[in-house]
Amino acid sequence: MTVARLEGRQVAAIARKELRERLRSRWVLAVAAVFTLFALVIAYFGAAQQGAVGFKGIELTIASLVSLAIYLVPLIALILGYDAIVGERERGSLDLLLSLPITRVELLIGKYLGLAAALAVSTLAGFGLVGVLIVAQGGLVALFHYSGFMLSAILMGMAFLSLAVLVSVLAASKTAASGAAIALWFVFVLVYDLILLGVLVLTEGALPGALVSGLLLLNPADVFRVLNVFSLEEVKTFYGLATVASDTLTAPWLLGAVMGAWIVAPLALALIRFRAP
């Protein structure tokens, strides 16, 4: 029991250090400001293509914010975590940290938790300020749906942060890690859906809905999108994939479990690789 408490304190100390560094560098404030600015613009002008401006209901607002979050949150998470380990190695501070009474597992988990806390705080602060305005107009129903959106955005960010930490452990240099992080963003956010859409067009929509849903689960950005799209009936009309995806594989509990797997699996691989000197 004493060992477990000591390990917990070591992890917490590393996590606090990472969070304090992000707070001191104004990173959290900058990201929150970016989220707030873009969320306000998207929420207010999201219905401009239908000839209207202003907040037009929680469902249309979330539909617009989902598109924003899919581009921004993964990018920020990857930028935040790509140099978590390789950066320490290049600065020569990794050996110093490991000379302290702390294990490699405690160091990596502590770094991840600290970075995840910084990402969660910036996401809540950025989207939360817009949420206050939305909830003031939509009431408790809007609060419920918007809270779900923010929670799923944080989980998506944590999934991409896990991928970034894995890249940081595997990369030989910061340059290689940054290139891999950018490549991951392009693949998961831009290329993956284009390829899937191309396959659907080539097969003339002959792919079974269960297969399409399974392919969507292989992308954390799509898991986030489907989780929000299928929770609101009106939003489904904005996404063509809603007509081919299987309702069985889009249950909120399953999507939540898949997102959890996307958080745990890359981090576990990073731990296995980092433990080997």
Secondary structure as UniProt FT lines:
FT   HELIX           2..24
FT   TURN            25..26
FT   HELIX           27..45
FT   TURN            46..47
FT   HELIX           48..50
FT   HELIX           58..81
FT   TURN            82..85
FT   HELIX           86..91
FT   HELIX           94..98
FT   HELIX           104..170
FT   HELIX           174..185
FT   HELIX           186..191
FT   HELIX           192..202
FT   TURN            203..205
FT   HELIX           209..216
FT   TURN            217..218
FT   HELIX           220..229
FT   TURN            230..231
FT   HELIX           234..238
FT   HELIX           240..243
FT   HELIX           248..250
FT   HELIX           252..275
//
